[in-house]
Amino acid sequence: MKDPLKIIVAPVSTEKASNLIEKENTITLIISRNATRSEVKHAVEKLYQVKVAKVRILITAKGEKKAYIKLSPEFDASELASRLGIV
């Protein structure tokens, strides 16, 4: 496994990301271009002490790799977002 701090580059703080936090319990992060789903899941669980239910990944038009991380129901995405400084 890679270092979790090298996998996660930055959180995304757009209006769409805020809606996902509130409605779908999902955090949006920019990740390293060569990170896999399992590495992202492990990094988020280790760094932020939360349980991840699902990870979706896409590459943006800018060439950045973006991950949508859905948290388990027992964890609140808005609490994690406030710790990350998104909201």
C-alpha positions in Angstrom: 0.0 0.0 0.0 1.1 3.5 -0.7 1.3 6.3 1.8 -2.2 7.7 2.5 -1.0 11.2 2.5 0.4 10.8 -1.1 -2.9 9.3 -2.3 -5.2 12.1 -1.3 -4.3 15.5 -2.9 -7.1 17.8 -1.9 -10.8 18.0 -1.0 -13.3 19.5 -3.5 -15.4 22.4 -2.3 -17.9 23.1 -5.1 -21.6 23.5 -4.9 -22.1 20.0 -6.3 -19.7 18.5 -3.7 -21.7 20.3 -1.0 -25.0 18.8 -2.3 -23.4 15.3 -2.3 -22.3 15.8 1.3 -25.8 16.7 2.4 -27.9 14.4 0.3 -25.8 11.3 -0.3 -23.3 11.2 2.6 -20.5 11.5 0.0 -17.2 13.3 0.2 -15.4 14.4 -3.0 -11.6 14.4 -3.2 -8.9 15.0 -5.8 -6.6 12.0 -5.6 -3.3 10.9 -7.0 -3.5 10.0 -10.7 -2.1 6.4 -10.1 -4.3 5.6 -7.1 -6.7 2.7 -7.2 -10.1 2.3 -5.6 -8.9 0.0 -2.8 -5.9 2.4 -2.1 -8.3 5.4 -1.8 -10.7 3.4 0.5 -7.8 2.4 2.7 -6.3 5.9 2.8 -9.6 7.6 3.7 -10.4 5.0 6.4 -6.9 5.3 7.9 -6.6 9.1 7.8 -10.1 10.1 8.9 -11.2 7.1 11.0 -14.4 6.5 9.0 -15.9 3.5 7.3 -16.2 3.7 3.5 -19.2 2.1 1.8 -18.3 2.8 -1.9 -15.6 4.6 -4.0 -16.3 6.0 -7.5 -13.4 7.4 -9.5 -13.3 9.5 -12.7 -10.7 11.6 -14.5 -11.7 15.2 -15.1 -11.2 17.2 -18.3 -8.4 19.0 -16.6 -6.6 15.7 -16.1 -7.2 15.4 -12.4 -8.4 12.2 -10.8 -11.5 12.7 -8.7 -13.0 10.3 -6.2 -16.5 10.2 -4.8 -16.4 8.5 -1.4 -19.7 7.3 0.1 -19.5 6.8 3.8 -21.3 4.1 5.8 -24.6 5.3 7.4 -23.1 5.3 10.9 -20.7 8.1 9.8 -21.7 11.7 8.8 -20.1 13.2 5.7 -20.9 16.8 6.9 -18.8 16.2 10.1 -15.9 14.9 8.0 -16.3 17.9 5.7 -16.1 20.3 8.6 -12.9 18.6 9.8 -11.5 18.9 6.3 -12.5 22.6 6.1 -14.9 22.2 3.2 -18.0 23.5 4.9 
